[in-house]
């Protein structure tokens, strides 16, 4: 009696992952192109220049897209994180996503007139509240500390002035 021959299991290919490849290639190509069109640096003795890091990131994205494109037909799939405390069967919380997008749009619109210190504090406190923190005073205090310290880190540490807005002359 002969035993039935088992067919090898076919690998399931998640074709939606190819969209990730396309996005990686598009973003990587844009970053490389943008890096190549950057003007020379301000310092004449700068050995690195402004092109190095965008080029590394862009080329890294292109390499990741190629690796993913090779791994997809081989049946490679990402594993679910065991530490995730979400239920994948629940629908997305579009209200929270919409509120966060609105906060970021408001930040873009308000950063010049109000300044980074005020806008950053409001952004942090608003995002923390939308994401579930009910400690409103603590959210604002932490937001003020983060935004003022980042303002001075950019201004003093990196020499990049952020908008002072209504606090011009005070900061």
Buried (B, 14 or more C-beta within 10 A) or exposed (E): EEEEEEEEEEEEBEEEBBEBBEEBBEBBBEBBEEBEEEEEBEEEEEEEBBBEEBBEBBBEBBEBBBEBBEBBEEEBEEEEEEEEEEEEEEEEEEEEEEBBEEBEEBBEEBBEEBBBBBBBBBBBBBBBBBEEEEEEEEBBBBBBEBBBEBBEEBBEEEEEEBBBBEBEEEB
